[in-house]
Amino acid sequence: MSWTQVVVFSLLTTLLILTISTVVESASVRDDSKATDSKGAARHVFMPESDASNFFKRRSRRSPQYFAELQAEQRVRMSNNERRREYNEEQRNEFENYVEEERDEQHERSREVNEQYREYNYDGLYPRQQWFH
């Protein structure tokens, strides 16, 4: 078979499959619903154009907010501020505790080093009570 015959044969089989598939109904989906039922469902999903335009015109950008909306937004803002304040306070406390521990450790290390240095270099000329003042 030449390549033209292969192409023609494949095109004919594709055309045959497509024509048969449009005639045969699918077995997986039943068509029990009638056209009136689908229009009724469409009425529930879609609203008339006038209602849709009123929906967006009801509250434009420049219209004043309702008092309840304003209060709800303020409550959300205040709760966000409170959470942020608590988080920052917790972080600050953790950092202060860390710094305090680091200072204590550094002070302890330097005190030990100074004590060792004084004991090693003690010449006996002045009393030991004056070392830790």
Sequence and secondary structure as in RCSB ss.txt:
>XXXX:A:sequence
MSWTQVVVFSLLTTLLILTISTVVESASVRDDSKATDSKGAARHVFMPESDASNFFKRRSRRSPQYFAELQAEQR
VRMSNNERRREYNEEQRNEFENYVEEERDEQHERSREVNEQYREYNYDGLYPRQQWFH
>XXXX:A:secstr
  HHHHHHHHHHHHHHHHHHHHHS  SSS   S HHHHHHHHHHHS  HHHHHHHHHSS SSS   HHHHHHHHH
HHHHHHHHHHHHHHHHHHHHHHHHHHHHHHHHHHHHHHHHHHHHHT  SSS GGGTT 
